[in-house]
Amino acid sequence: MVAVAAKRGAVVCRADVHALPFRDCTMHGARSDRVFQHLDDPLQVLRELARVLVPNGRLVIADPDQESLIIQVPGVRQSVLDRLKSLRQDIGYRNGTLISQIDRS
């Protein structure tokens, strides 16, 4: 994806999001889409994203929450579907239920 974006003229950088290669307060915005559920340390990544943003910079994070996942398959017992959901939450994603665990106050 990085190569394709570069061919289209975008300025790209490939890096570990846990330790971004940018100076403090250099970005006006950052966007993350379906990334946090896969991270080793989502709070460290949040700190990194905040670190590179200018004061009042904009951060947009879009991530699904597996806790709210609904699986319906006609003819399949609910216990099987509940087990599938549990596997997705607990094994399929490092932080599959991160959003439902965040304090909203």
NORKASUL-V401736 format. One record per pair of residues at least 12 apart in sequence whose C-alpha atoms are under 8 Angstrom apart, sorted by the first residue. I is the first residue (numbers start at 1). J is the second residue. Records with the same first field share a line. If there is no record, write none. Layout:
BEGIN
I = J  J
END
This chain:
BEGIN
2 = 14
17 = 45  48
18 = 41  44  45  48
19 = 45  48
20 = 48  49
22 = 52
23 = 52
24 = 51  52  53  54
25 = 51  52  53  54  55
26 = 52  53  54
27 = 52  53  54  57
28 = 53  54  57  58
29 = 53  57  58  59
30 = 49  53  58  59  60
31 = 59  60  61
32 = 60  61  62  63
33 = 61  62  63
34 = 61  62  63  64
35 = 63
36 = 63  95
37 = 63  64  93  94  95  96  97  98
38 = 93  94  95  96
39 = 94  95
40 = 94
63 = 99
64 = 96  99
65 = 96  97  98  99  100
66 = 85  88  89  96  97
67 = 89  96  97  100
69 = 85
70 = 85
71 = 85
END
